[in-house]
Amino acid sequence: MMKDNVKDFFRWVKGTELVELDDIDVSEDPVRPELTLGFRITHGRKIFGLKYGEEIEAIICVAFTPEVPYTVREMDYMSRTGNGNIAVAYTVWSRKRGAGRKIISKLLEYIKEKTHITQLVTLSPLTPMATHFHIKNGAKLININSTTQNFEYKIND
């Protein structure tokens, strides 16, 4: 039975793909449900899903900015410039255990292919859950702000 579980896990890891989404149920977002779908897909901002088969198992929303933002408002203004070389992941959630970690690694692969992106940072809430998630997944804390914190994921090893 353990052998079957391991085989299923590796099939899942190899079978997942990062896809761009243009429609999600924003009320499902545990971090920033107040941000509308329109906010998430305008000004170059993107929504990505971790797809396995026909299911979306995790979701991450990303903005592209020229500087590291400390608030959602700053991120909104900065992403309107259209020339951001910093990918800012401002919300992530998963529907399956392990899918949050996997979508981060798939996003890193995607970013490595985009030569103009120089940094992947987060705009995370000041919660132990967010801190633990990002540190556990290899990110480094780079800023603590009044209402948010920024973690950085290394693009190049």
TITI-504170 format. One record per residue: residue number from 0; residue in three letters; y, z negated, x of N, C-alpha, C, O, CB in turn. Coordinates in Angstrom, 1 decimal. Glycine has a CB too. Layout:
<pts>
[NUM ALA [Y Z X] [Y Z X] [Y Z X] [Y Z X] [Y Z X]]
...
</pts>
This chain:
<pts>
[0 MET [-1.2 0.0 0.8] [0.0 0.0 0.0] [1.3 0.0 0.9] [2.2 0.7 0.6] [0.0 -1.2 -0.9]]
[1 MET [1.3 -0.8 1.9] [2.4 -0.9 2.8] [2.6 0.5 3.5] [3.8 1.0 3.6] [2.2 -1.9 3.9]]
[2 LYS [1.5 1.2 3.8] [1.6 2.5 4.4] [2.3 3.5 3.4] [3.1 4.3 3.9] [0.2 3.0 4.8]]
[3 ASP [2.0 3.4 2.2] [2.6 4.3 1.1] [4.1 4.0 1.0] [4.9 4.9 0.9] [2.0 4.1 -0.2]]
[4 ASN [4.5 2.7 1.1] [5.9 2.3 1.0] [6.7 2.9 2.2] [7.8 3.4 2.1] [6.1 0.8 1.0]]
[5 VAL [6.1 2.8 3.4] [6.7 3.3 4.6] [6.9 4.9 4.5] [7.9 5.4 4.8] [5.9 3.0 5.9]]
[6 LYS [5.8 5.5 4.0] [5.9 7.0 3.8] [7.0 7.4 2.8] [7.7 8.3 3.0] [4.5 7.5 3.4]]
[7 ASP [7.1 6.6 1.7] [8.1 6.9 0.7] [9.5 6.7 1.3] [10.4 7.4 1.0] [7.9 6.0 -0.5]]
[8 PHE [9.6 5.6 2.1] [10.9 5.3 2.7] [11.4 6.5 3.6] [12.5 6.9 3.5] [10.9 4.0 3.5]]
[9 PHE [10.5 7.0 4.5] [10.9 8.1 5.3] [11.1 9.4 4.6] [12.0 10.2 5.0] [9.8 8.3 6.4]]
[10 ARG [10.4 9.6 3.5] [10.6 10.8 2.7] [12.0 10.6 2.1] [12.8 11.6 2.0] [9.6 10.9 1.5]]
[11 TRP [12.4 9.4 1.6] [13.8 9.2 1.1] [14.8 9.5 2.1] [15.8 10.2 1.9] [13.9 7.8 0.5]]
[12 VAL [14.7 8.9 3.3] [15.7 9.0 4.4] [15.9 10.5 4.7] [17.0 11.0 4.8] [15.2 8.3 5.7]]
[13 LYS [14.8 11.2 4.9] [14.9 12.7 5.2] [15.4 13.5 4.1] [15.9 14.6 4.3] [13.6 13.2 5.8]]
[14 GLY [15.1 13.1 2.9] [15.4 13.9 1.7] [16.8 13.7 1.1] [17.1 14.4 0.1] [14.4 13.6 0.7]]
[15 THR [17.6 12.8 1.6] [18.9 12.5 1.1] [19.9 13.5 1.7] [19.8 13.9 2.8] [19.3 11.1 1.3]]
[16 GLU [20.9 13.8 0.9] [22.0 14.7 1.4] [23.3 14.2 0.8] [23.4 13.6 -0.3] [21.7 16.1 1.0]]
[17 LEU [24.4 14.4 1.6] [25.7 14.1 1.2] [26.3 15.3 0.4] [26.3 16.4 0.9] [26.6 13.8 2.4]]
[18 VAL [26.7 15.0 -0.9] [27.3 16.1 -1.7] [28.7 15.6 -2.2] [28.9 14.5 -2.4] [26.3 16.4 -2.9]]
[19 GLU [29.5 16.6 -2.3] [30.9 16.3 -2.9] [30.8 16.3 -4.4] [30.2 17.2 -5.0] [31.9 17.4 -2.4]]
[20 LEU [31.4 15.3 -5.0] [31.4 15.2 -6.5] [32.8 15.4 -7.0] [33.8 15.0 -6.3] [30.8 13.8 -6.9]]
[21 ASP [32.9 15.9 -8.2] [34.2 16.0 -8.8] [34.3 15.2 -10.1] [35.3 15.2 -10.7] [34.5 17.5 -9.1]]
[22 ASP [33.3 14.5 -10.4] [33.3 13.7 -11.6] [32.4 12.5 -11.4] [31.2 12.6 -11.2] [32.9 14.5 -12.9]]
[23 ILE [32.9 11.3 -11.6] [32.1 10.0 -11.6] [32.6 9.1 -12.7] [33.7 9.3 -13.2] [32.2 9.3 -10.2]]
[24 ASP [31.9 8.1 -13.0] [32.3 7.1 -13.9] [33.0 6.0 -13.1] [32.3 5.2 -12.5] [31.1 6.5 -14.8]]
[25 VAL [34.3 6.0 -13.1] [35.1 5.1 -12.2] [34.9 3.6 -12.6] [35.1 2.7 -11.7] [36.6 5.4 -12.2]]
[26 SER [34.5 3.3 -13.8] [34.2 1.9 -14.2] [33.0 1.4 -13.5] [32.8 0.1 -13.5] [34.0 1.9 -15.7]]
[27 GLU [32.2 2.2 -12.9] [31.0 1.8 -12.1] [31.4 1.2 -10.8] [30.6 0.5 -10.1] [30.0 2.9 -12.0]]
[28 ASP [32.6 1.6 -10.3] [33.1 1.2 -9.0] [33.4 -0.3 -8.9] [34.2 -0.8 -9.7] [34.4 2.0 -8.6]]
[29 PRO [32.6 -1.1 -8.1] [32.8 -2.6 -8.1] [34.0 -3.0 -7.3] [34.5 -4.1 -7.3] [31.6 -3.2 -7.6]]
[30 VAL [34.6 -2.1 -6.5] [35.6 -2.4 -5.6] [37.0 -2.1 -6.2] [37.9 -2.9 -6.2] [35.5 -1.7 -4.2]]
[31 ARG [37.2 -0.8 -6.6] [38.5 -0.4 -7.1] [38.3 0.4 -8.4] [38.6 1.6 -8.5] [39.2 0.5 -6.1]]
[32 PRO [37.8 -0.2 -9.5] [37.6 0.5 -10.8] [38.9 0.9 -11.4] [38.9 1.8 -12.3] [36.9 -0.4 -11.7]]
[33 GLU [40.0 0.4 -11.0] [41.4 0.7 -11.5] [41.8 2.1 -11.1] [42.7 2.7 -11.7] [42.4 -0.3 -11.2]]
[34 LEU [41.3 2.6 -10.0] [41.7 4.0 -9.5] [41.1 5.0 -10.4] [39.8 5.1 -10.5] [41.4 4.1 -8.0]]
[35 THR [41.9 5.9 -10.9] [41.4 6.9 -11.8] [40.6 8.0 -11.1] [40.7 8.2 -9.9] [42.6 7.6 -12.6]]
[36 LEU [39.9 8.8 -11.8] [39.2 10.0 -11.3] [40.2 10.9 -10.7] [40.0 11.4 -9.6] [38.4 10.7 -12.4]]
[37 GLY [41.3 11.1 -11.3] [42.4 12.0 -10.8] [42.9 11.6 -9.5] [43.1 12.4 -8.6] [43.5 12.1 -11.8]]
[38 PHE [43.1 10.3 -9.3] [43.5 9.7 -8.0] [42.5 10.1 -6.9] [42.9 10.5 -5.8] [43.7 8.2 -8.1]]
[39 ARG [41.3 10.0 -7.2] [40.2 10.1 -6.2] [40.0 11.6 -5.8] [39.3 11.8 -4.8] [38.9 9.6 -6.8]]
[40 ILE [40.5 12.5 -6.6] [40.2 13.9 -6.2] [41.4 14.8 -6.0] [41.3 16.0 -5.9] [39.4 14.6 -7.3]]
[41 THR [42.6 14.2 -6.0] [43.8 14.9 -5.7] [44.3 14.7 -4.2] [43.8 13.7 -3.6] [45.0 14.6 -6.7]]
[42 HIS [45.2 15.5 -3.8] [45.8 15.3 -2.4] [44.8 15.3 -1.3] [44.9 14.5 -0.4] [46.7 14.0 -2.4]]
[43 GLY [43.7 16.1 -1.5] [42.7 16.2 -0.4] [41.7 15.0 -0.4] [40.8 15.0 0.4] [43.4 16.2 0.9]]
[44 ARG [41.8 14.1 -1.3] [40.9 13.0 -1.4] [39.6 13.5 -1.9] [39.5 14.4 -2.8] [41.4 11.8 -2.2]]
[45 LYS [38.5 12.9 -1.5] [37.2 13.4 -1.9] [36.3 12.2 -2.3] [36.4 11.1 -1.9] [36.5 14.1 -0.7]]
[46 ILE [35.3 12.6 -3.2] [34.3 11.7 -3.6] [33.0 12.3 -3.1] [32.7 13.5 -3.4] [34.3 11.5 -5.2]]
[47 PHE [32.2 11.5 -2.4] [30.9 12.0 -2.0] [29.8 11.1 -2.6] [30.0 9.9 -2.9] [30.8 11.9 -0.4]]
[48 GLY [28.7 11.8 -2.9] [27.5 11.1 -3.4] [26.3 11.3 -2.4] [26.3 12.3 -1.7] [27.1 11.6 -4.8]]
[49 LEU [25.5 10.3 -2.4] [24.2 10.4 -1.6] [23.2 10.8 -2.6] [22.8 10.1 -3.5] [23.8 9.0 -0.9]]
[50 LYS [22.7 12.1 -2.5] [21.8 12.7 -3.5] [20.4 12.6 -3.0] [20.1 13.0 -1.8] [22.2 14.1 -3.8]]
[51 TYR [19.5 12.2 -3.8] [18.0 12.3 -3.5] [17.4 12.9 -4.8] [17.4 12.2 -5.8] [17.4 10.9 -3.1]]
[52 GLY [16.8 14.0 -4.6] [16.2 14.7 -5.8] [17.4 15.1 -6.7] [18.3 15.7 -6.3] [15.2 13.8 -6.6]]
[53 GLU [17.3 14.6 -8.0] [18.4 14.9 -8.9] [19.3 13.6 -9.1] [20.3 13.7 -9.9] [17.9 15.3 -10.3]]
[54 GLU [19.1 12.6 -8.4] [19.8 11.3 -8.5] [20.9 11.1 -7.5] [20.7 11.5 -6.3] [18.8 10.1 -8.5]]
[55 ILE [22.0 10.5 -7.9] [23.1 10.1 -7.0] [22.8 8.6 -6.8] [22.9 7.8 -7.7] [24.5 10.4 -7.5]]
[56 GLU [22.5 8.2 -5.5] [22.1 6.9 -5.2] [23.2 6.0 -4.6] [23.0 4.8 -4.6] [20.9 6.9 -4.3]]
[57 ALA [24.3 6.6 -4.2] [25.4 5.9 -3.6] [26.6 6.8 -3.7] [26.5 8.0 -3.8] [25.2 5.4 -2.1]]
[58 ILE [27.8 6.2 -3.8] [29.1 6.9 -3.9] [30.0 6.3 -2.9] [30.1 5.1 -2.7] [29.6 6.8 -5.3]]
[59 ILE [30.8 7.2 -2.3] [31.9 6.7 -1.4] [33.1 7.6 -1.6] [33.0 8.8 -1.7] [31.4 6.8 0.2]]
[60 CYS [34.3 7.0 -1.7] [35.5 7.7 -1.9] [36.3 7.7 -0.6] [36.5 6.6 0.1] [36.3 7.1 -3.1]]
[61 VAL [36.9 8.9 -0.2] [37.6 9.0 1.1] [38.9 9.7 0.9] [39.0 10.7 0.2] [36.7 9.8 2.1]]
[62 ALA [39.9 9.2 1.6] [41.2 9.8 1.7] [41.4 10.2 3.2] [40.8 9.6 4.1] [42.4 8.9 1.2]]
[63 PHE [42.3 11.2 3.4] [42.6 11.6 4.8] [44.1 11.3 5.1] [44.9 11.9 4.4] [42.2 13.1 5.0]]
[64 THR [44.3 10.5 6.1] [45.7 10.1 6.4] [46.0 10.3 7.9] [45.1 10.4 8.7] [45.8 8.6 6.0]]
[65 PRO [47.3 10.3 8.2] [47.7 10.5 9.6] [47.7 9.1 10.4] [47.7 9.1 11.6] [49.1 11.1 9.7]]
[66 GLU [47.7 8.0 9.6] [47.7 6.6 10.2] [46.8 5.8 9.4] [46.4 6.2 8.3] [49.2 6.0 10.2]]
[67 VAL [46.4 4.6 9.9] [45.5 3.7 9.2] [46.4 2.9 8.2] [47.3 2.2 8.5] [44.8 2.7 10.2]]
[68 PRO [46.1 3.1 6.9] [46.8 2.4 5.8] [46.4 1.0 5.7] [45.2 0.6 5.9] [46.7 3.2 4.5]]
[69 TYR [47.3 0.1 5.2] [47.0 -1.3 5.0] [46.9 -1.6 3.5] [46.4 -2.7 3.1] [48.0 -2.2 5.6]]
[70 THR [47.3 -0.7 2.6] [47.2 -0.9 1.2] [46.8 0.4 0.5] [46.9 1.5 1.1] [48.6 -1.4 0.6]]
[71 VAL [46.4 0.3 -0.7] [46.1 1.5 -1.5] [47.4 2.4 -1.7] [47.3 3.6 -1.6] [45.5 1.2 -2.9]]
[72 ARG [48.5 1.8 -1.9] [49.8 2.5 -2.0] [50.1 3.3 -0.8] [50.5 4.5 -0.8] [50.9 1.6 -2.4]]
[73 GLU [50.0 2.7 0.4] [50.2 3.4 1.6] [49.2 4.5 1.8] [49.6 5.6 2.2] [50.1 2.4 2.8]]
[74 MET [48.0 4.3 1.5] [47.0 5.3 1.6] [47.3 6.5 0.7] [47.2 7.7 1.1] [45.6 4.8 1.2]]
[75 ASP [47.8 6.2 -0.5] [48.2 7.2 -1.5] [49.3 8.1 -0.9] [49.2 9.3 -0.8] [48.7 6.6 -2.8]]
[76 TYR [50.4 7.4 -0.4] [51.5 8.2 0.2] [51.1 9.0 1.4] [51.4 10.1 1.6] [52.6 7.2 0.6]]
[77 MET [50.3 8.3 2.3] [49.9 9.0 3.6] [49.0 10.2 3.3] [49.1 11.2 4.0] [49.2 8.0 4.5]]
[78 SER [48.1 10.1 2.3] [47.2 11.2 2.1] [47.9 12.4 1.4] [47.3 13.5 1.4] [46.0 10.7 1.2]]
[79 ARG [49.1 12.2 0.9] [49.8 13.3 0.3] [50.4 14.3 1.4] [50.8 15.4 1.0] [51.0 12.8 -0.5]]
[80 THR [50.4 13.9 2.6] [51.0 14.7 3.7] [50.1 16.0 3.9] [50.6 17.0 4.4] [51.1 13.9 5.0]]
[81 GLY [48.8 15.8 3.7] [47.9 17.0 3.8] [47.5 17.2 5.3] [46.7 18.2 5.5] [48.5 18.2 3.3]]
[82 ASN [47.9 16.4 6.2] [47.5 16.7 7.6] [46.9 15.5 8.3] [47.1 15.2 9.4] [48.7 17.1 8.4]]
[83 GLY [46.1 14.7 7.5] [45.5 13.5 8.0] [44.3 13.8 8.9] [43.4 14.5 8.5] [45.2 12.6 6.9]]
[84 ASN [44.2 13.1 10.0] [43.1 13.2 10.9] [42.2 12.0 10.9] [41.3 11.8 11.7] [43.5 13.6 12.3]]
[85 ILE [42.6 11.0 10.0] [41.8 9.8 9.9] [41.1 9.8 8.5] [41.8 9.9 7.5] [42.7 8.5 10.1]]
[86 ALA [39.8 9.6 8.5] [39.1 9.5 7.2] [39.1 8.0 6.8] [38.7 7.2 7.6] [37.6 10.1 7.3]]
[87 VAL [39.6 7.7 5.6] [39.7 6.4 5.1] [38.7 6.2 4.0] [39.0 6.7 2.9] [41.2 6.0 4.7]]
[88 ALA [37.7 5.5 4.2] [36.7 5.1 3.1] [37.3 3.9 2.4] [37.4 2.8 2.9] [35.2 4.9 3.7]]
[89 TYR [37.7 4.1 1.1] [38.3 3.0 0.4] [37.5 2.4 -0.7] [37.9 1.4 -1.3] [39.6 3.5 -0.2]]
[90 THR [36.3 2.9 -0.9] [35.4 2.3 -1.8] [34.0 2.9 -1.6] [33.9 4.1 -1.3] [35.8 2.4 -3.3]]
[91 VAL [33.0 2.0 -1.7] [31.6 2.5 -1.5] [30.7 1.6 -2.4] [30.9 0.4 -2.4] [31.1 2.5 0.0]]
[92 TRP [29.8 2.2 -3.0] [28.8 1.4 -3.8] [27.5 2.1 -3.9] [27.4 3.4 -3.8] [29.3 1.0 -5.2]]
[93 SER [26.4 1.4 -4.1] [25.1 2.0 -4.1] [24.4 1.6 -5.4] [24.6 0.5 -6.0] [24.3 1.7 -2.9]]
[94 ARG [23.5 2.5 -5.8] [22.6 2.2 -7.0] [21.2 1.9 -6.5] [20.4 1.6 -7.4] [22.6 3.4 -7.9]]
[95 LYS [21.0 2.0 -5.2] [19.6 1.7 -4.7] [19.8 1.0 -3.4] [20.7 1.3 -2.6] [18.8 3.0 -4.5]]
[96 ARG [18.9 0.0 -3.1] [19.0 -0.8 -1.9] [18.9 0.2 -0.7] [18.0 1.1 -0.6] [17.8 -1.8 -1.9]]
[97 GLY [19.8 0.0 0.3] [19.8 0.8 1.5] [20.6 2.1 1.4] [20.9 2.7 2.4] [18.4 1.2 1.8]]
[98 ALA [21.0 2.4 0.1] [21.8 3.7 0.0] [23.2 3.6 0.5] [23.8 4.6 0.9] [21.8 4.1 -1.5]]
[99 GLY [23.8 2.4 0.4] [25.1 2.2 1.0] [25.2 2.5 2.5] [26.1 3.2 3.0] [25.6 0.8 0.7]]
[100 ARG [24.2 1.9 3.2] [24.1 2.1 4.6] [23.9 3.6 4.9] [24.5 4.2 5.8] [23.0 1.3 5.2]]
[101 LYS [23.0 4.2 4.1] [22.7 5.6 4.3] [23.9 6.6 4.1] [24.1 7.5 4.9] [21.5 6.0 3.4]]
[102 ILE [24.7 6.3 3.1] [25.8 7.2 2.8] [26.9 7.1 3.9] [27.5 8.0 4.2] [26.5 6.8 1.4]]
[103 ILE [27.0 5.9 4.5] [27.9 5.7 5.7] [27.4 6.6 6.8] [28.2 7.3 7.4] [28.0 4.2 6.1]]
[104 SER [26.1 6.6 7.1] [25.6 7.4 8.2] [25.8 8.9 7.9] [26.0 9.7 8.8] [24.2 7.1 8.5]]
[105 LYS [25.5 9.3 6.6] [25.7 10.7 6.3] [27.2 11.1 6.4] [27.5 12.2 6.8] [25.2 11.0 4.8]]
[106 LEU [28.1 10.2 6.0] [29.5 10.5 6.1] [29.9 10.7 7.6] [30.7 11.6 7.9] [30.4 9.4 5.4]]
[107 LEU [29.4 9.9 8.4] [29.6 10.0 9.9] [29.1 11.4 10.4] [29.8 12.0 11.1] [28.9 8.9 10.7]]
[108 GLU [28.0 11.8 9.9] [27.5 13.2 10.3] [28.5 14.2 9.8] [28.8 15.2 10.6] [26.1 13.4 9.7]]
[109 TYR [28.9 14.1 8.6] [29.9 15.1 8.0] [31.1 15.1 8.8] [31.7 16.2 9.2] [30.2 14.7 6.5]]
[110 ILE [31.7 13.9 9.2] [32.9 13.8 9.9] [32.8 14.4 11.3] [33.7 15.1 11.8] [33.4 12.4 10.0]]
[111 LYS [31.6 14.2 12.0] [31.4 14.8 13.3] [31.5 16.3 13.3] [31.9 16.9 14.3] [30.0 14.4 13.8]]
[112 GLU [31.2 16.9 12.2] [31.3 18.4 12.0] [32.7 18.8 11.8] [33.1 20.0 12.0] [30.4 18.9 10.9]]
[113 LYS [33.6 17.9 11.3] [35.0 18.3 11.0] [35.8 17.9 12.3] [36.1 16.7 12.5] [35.5 17.5 9.8]]
[114 THR [36.1 18.9 13.1] [36.7 18.6 14.4] [38.1 18.0 14.3] [38.5 17.3 15.3] [36.8 19.9 15.2]]
[115 HIS [38.8 18.1 13.2] [40.1 17.5 13.1] [40.1 16.0 12.8] [41.1 15.4 12.9] [40.9 18.3 12.1]]
[116 ILE [39.0 15.5 12.4] [38.9 14.1 12.1] [38.6 13.3 13.3] [37.6 13.5 14.0] [37.8 13.8 11.0]]
[117 THR [39.5 12.3 13.7] [39.3 11.6 14.9] [38.9 10.1 14.7] [38.4 9.5 15.6] [40.6 11.6 15.6]]
[118 GLN [38.9 9.6 13.4] [38.6 8.3 13.2] [38.0 8.1 11.8] [38.4 8.8 10.8] [39.8 7.4 13.3]]
[119 LEU [37.1 7.2 11.6] [36.6 6.8 10.3] [36.9 5.3 10.2] [36.3 4.5 10.9] [35.1 7.1 10.1]]
[120 VAL [37.8 5.0 9.2] [38.1 3.6 9.0] [37.9 3.3 7.5] [37.8 4.2 6.7] [39.6 3.3 9.4]]
[121 THR [37.9 2.0 7.2] [37.8 1.6 5.8] [39.2 0.9 5.4] [39.9 0.5 6.2] [36.7 0.6 5.6]]
[122 LEU [39.4 0.9 4.1] [40.4 0.1 3.5] [39.6 -0.8 2.5] [39.5 -0.5 1.4] [41.5 1.0 2.7]]
[123 SER [39.2 -1.9 3.1] [38.2 -2.8 2.3] [38.9 -4.0 1.8] [39.9 -4.5 2.3] [37.1 -3.2 3.3]]
[124 PRO [38.4 -4.6 0.7] [38.9 -5.8 0.2] [38.6 -7.0 1.1] [37.8 -6.9 2.0] [38.4 -6.1 -1.2]]
[125 LEU [39.4 -8.1 1.0] [39.2 -9.3 1.8] [38.1 -10.1 1.2] [38.4 -11.2 0.6] [40.5 -10.1 1.9]]
[126 THR [36.9 -9.6 1.3] [35.8 -10.4 0.7] [34.7 -10.5 1.7] [34.5 -9.7 2.6] [35.2 -9.7 -0.6]]
[127 PRO [33.9 -11.6 1.7] [32.8 -11.8 2.6] [31.8 -10.7 2.4] [31.2 -10.2 3.4] [32.1 -13.1 2.3]]
[128 MET [31.6 -10.2 1.2] [30.6 -9.1 1.0] [31.0 -7.8 1.8] [30.2 -7.2 2.4] [30.5 -8.8 -0.5]]
[129 ALA [32.3 -7.5 1.7] [32.8 -6.3 2.4] [32.7 -6.5 3.9] [32.2 -5.6 4.6] [34.2 -6.0 2.0]]
[130 THR [33.1 -7.6 4.4] [33.0 -7.9 5.8] [31.5 -7.8 6.3] [31.3 -7.2 7.3] [33.5 -9.3 6.1]]
[131 HIS [30.6 -8.5 5.6] [29.2 -8.5 6.0] [28.7 -7.1 6.0] [28.0 -6.7 6.9] [28.4 -9.4 5.1]]
[132 PHE [29.0 -6.3 4.9] [28.4 -4.9 4.8] [28.8 -4.1 6.0] [28.0 -3.4 6.6] [28.9 -4.3 3.5]]
[133 HIS [30.1 -4.1 6.3] [30.6 -3.2 7.4] [30.2 -3.7 8.8] [29.8 -2.8 9.6] [32.1 -3.1 7.4]]
[134 ILE [30.2 -5.0 9.1] [29.7 -5.5 10.4] [28.2 -5.2 10.5] [27.8 -4.7 11.6] [30.0 -7.0 10.5]]
[135 LYS [27.5 -5.4 9.5] [26.0 -5.2 9.5] [25.7 -3.7 9.8] [24.7 -3.3 10.4] [25.4 -5.6 8.2]]
[136 ASN [26.6 -2.8 9.3] [26.4 -1.4 9.5] [27.1 -0.8 10.7] [27.2 0.4 10.9] [26.9 -0.6 8.3]]
[137 GLY [27.5 -1.7 11.6] [28.0 -1.2 12.9] [29.5 -1.0 13.1] [29.9 -0.5 14.1] [27.3 0.0 13.3]]
[138 ALA [30.3 -1.4 12.1] [31.7 -1.2 12.1] [32.4 -2.4 12.9] [31.8 -3.4 13.0] [32.3 -1.0 10.7]]
[139 LYS [33.6 -2.1 13.4] [34.3 -3.1 14.1] [35.6 -3.4 13.3] [36.3 -2.5 12.9] [34.6 -2.7 15.5]]
[140 LEU [35.9 -4.7 13.1] [37.1 -5.1 12.4] [38.3 -4.8 13.3] [38.4 -5.2 14.5] [37.1 -6.6 12.1]]
[141 ILE [39.3 -4.0 12.7] [40.4 -3.6 13.6] [41.8 -4.2 13.0] [42.7 -4.3 13.8] [40.6 -2.1 13.6]]
[142 ASN [41.8 -4.5 11.7] [43.0 -5.1 11.1] [42.6 -6.1 10.0] [41.7 -5.8 9.2] [44.0 -4.0 10.6]]
[143 ILE [43.4 -7.2 9.9] [43.3 -8.0 8.6] [44.7 -7.9 8.1] [45.7 -8.3 8.8] [42.8 -9.5 8.9]]
[144 ASN [44.8 -7.5 6.8] [46.1 -7.3 6.2] [46.3 -8.4 5.1] [45.4 -9.2 4.9] [46.3 -5.9 5.6]]
[145 SER [47.4 -8.4 4.4] [47.6 -9.4 3.3] [46.5 -9.3 2.2] [46.1 -10.3 1.7] [49.0 -9.3 2.8]]
[146 THR [46.1 -8.1 1.8] [45.2 -8.0 0.7] [43.9 -7.1 1.1] [43.0 -7.0 0.2] [45.9 -7.4 -0.5]]
[147 THR [43.9 -6.6 2.3] [42.8 -5.7 2.7] [42.5 -6.0 4.1] [43.1 -6.7 4.8] [43.2 -4.2 2.5]]
[148 GLN [41.4 -5.3 4.5] [41.0 -5.3 6.0] [40.5 -3.9 6.3] [40.0 -3.2 5.5] [39.9 -6.4 6.2]]
[149 ASN [40.7 -3.6 7.6] [40.2 -2.2 8.1] [39.1 -2.4 9.1] [39.2 -3.2 10.0] [41.4 -1.5 8.7]]
[150 PHE [38.1 -1.7 8.9] [37.0 -1.6 9.8] [36.9 -0.2 10.4] [37.3 0.7 9.7] [35.6 -2.0 9.2]]
[151 GLU [36.5 -0.1 11.6] [36.3 1.3 12.2] [34.9 1.5 12.5] [34.2 0.7 13.2] [37.2 1.4 13.4]]
[152 TYR [34.4 2.7 12.1] [33.1 3.2 12.5] [33.2 4.2 13.7] [34.1 5.1 13.6] [32.3 3.8 11.3]]
[153 LYS [32.5 4.0 14.7] [32.5 4.9 15.8] [32.0 6.3 15.4] [30.9 6.4 14.9] [31.7 4.4 17.0]]
[154 ILE [32.8 7.3 15.7] [32.4 8.7 15.4] [31.5 9.2 16.5] [30.4 9.8 16.2] [33.6 9.6 15.2]]
[155 ASN [31.9 9.0 17.7] [31.1 9.4 18.9] [30.4 8.3 19.6] [31.1 7.3 19.9] [32.0 10.2 19.9]]
[156 ASP [29.2 8.4 19.8] [28.4 7.3 20.5] [28.7 7.3 22.0] [28.2 6.5 22.7] [26.9 7.4 20.3]]
</pts>
